[in-house]
């Protein structure tokens, strides 16, 4: 199946890029980069490499610049290890999964706080009207 081969190839590319970043890239701007995922196009000509960086926005920007400058060396390493007819071009994209998860956790925390405030305001209160607000036919 081409899908399984594509996934296996993407995983190998992720491993090669991660180890090359760790061992051969000596750029001081690199920071603590973790390669999280690689996605390949159907023809295996382009690879999108998702990564995360430990640190603030300045560290992310510096790491992005280091990756951009090491792109040629990383592509050469991928080509040397995989021995494909065409080595895929690499595009590095900052993985926003952690930020999205943090945002969702913040939204959930605010919702829980709001629920607690509503429950506190509801204590000791009663509904307006009768206990059974529905009309019933008259009994004779």
N, C-alpha and C positions, 0 to 999 in steps of 0.2 A: 504494500500500500504506500502511495506517495506521502500521505499524511504522517505515517509513522516514521518514515525515513526523514521527512522534513523536521519532525520534532526531535529525533535523535541527533540530527545534524545541528540543530539550534542549541541543544544541550552541550554538544561537543564544543561549539563555538563559544558558548558561555564559559565553559571550563578553561579553554585556551586563553581567552581574553583575561579572565580573572587571574590565572597564574602568571601571564605575561605582565600584567599590571603590577603584580606583587613582586616579581623577580627582576624585570628588566627596565621598567619605567622609573627613572630616578628624578623626575621633575619634582621640585620642592612644593609646587602648587597642588600636587596630586591629592593630598588629604587621605581620609579613610573612605575609600570607595568600595561599595559592594555591588557586584553585578547581579541583578535580581532575575533578569529574564532576557532572552533573545528571541525575536520573531523574524522569521524568514518569509520572503515573498514566495509564491508558488514555484517560480523558476529558479529559486535560490541565488538570485543575482544581488539582492539587497537584504541586509540584515539590520534590524533596529535593535539596539542594545539598550536596555533599561537598567538604570543604576540608581543607587541612593548614596548620599554623602552624609557622614556624621558631622554636624556643625551647623553654623548659621548661614545666612545668605551669602556672606563674603566667601566662606569655605566652599559653598556650592558653585559660585562663579569661578573661583580659582580652579576647582577640580574640573569644571567644564572646559576651561581653557587648556588645562593639562591634557585632558582626553582628546581635545581637538588637535593639539600639537603632536600627540602620539598616535593619531589615527593611522598613519601610513605604516608605522612599525607594527601596530597591532594587526592590521590587515595582512602584512607580510607574514607574521607569525601564524595567523589562521591559514593562509595559503600553504605555508610550509608543512604544517601538521596534517591538513586534510587532503592535500594533493588532488584538488578538484580541477576541472578544466577551467572554470571561471571562479575566482575568489570573490565572494560577495563584498560589495561596498558596505562600509559601516556607518551607521548614524547613531549617535548617542543621545538618549532622551532621559531626562531626570524623572525617575519614577515617583509619582505623586501619591502612591498608595498610603504611605504613612501619614501624610498631611491630611488626606481625605478621611482616614480612620480617626485621626485626632479631631477633625472638624465634626464628624458624626458623634463622637463621644461627648464633645462640648454641647452639641444640640440636644442629645439625650439627657445630659445633666441638667440643662436649663429646663427641659420638659418635666423632669422629676421634681425640680424645685417648684415649678409652677403648679404641679399637681398637689404637692404638699401644702402650698399656700391656699389653694382652693379648698382642700380638705379641712384645713384649719379654720377657714372662714365659714364653712358649712356646719361646723360643730355647734350644737344647741339650736339649730334652726329647724323649722318645720315647713312642709310644703304648703302653699297657699291653697285654699279650697278644701273640699271634703277629702276623706281618705279614698273614696271611690268616686272619681269624677264622671263616670259614665252614667247616662240616663238609663233608667230601667222602666219597663212597662208597669203601669199601675196595677197593683194587686187588688182584687176585689174580694 
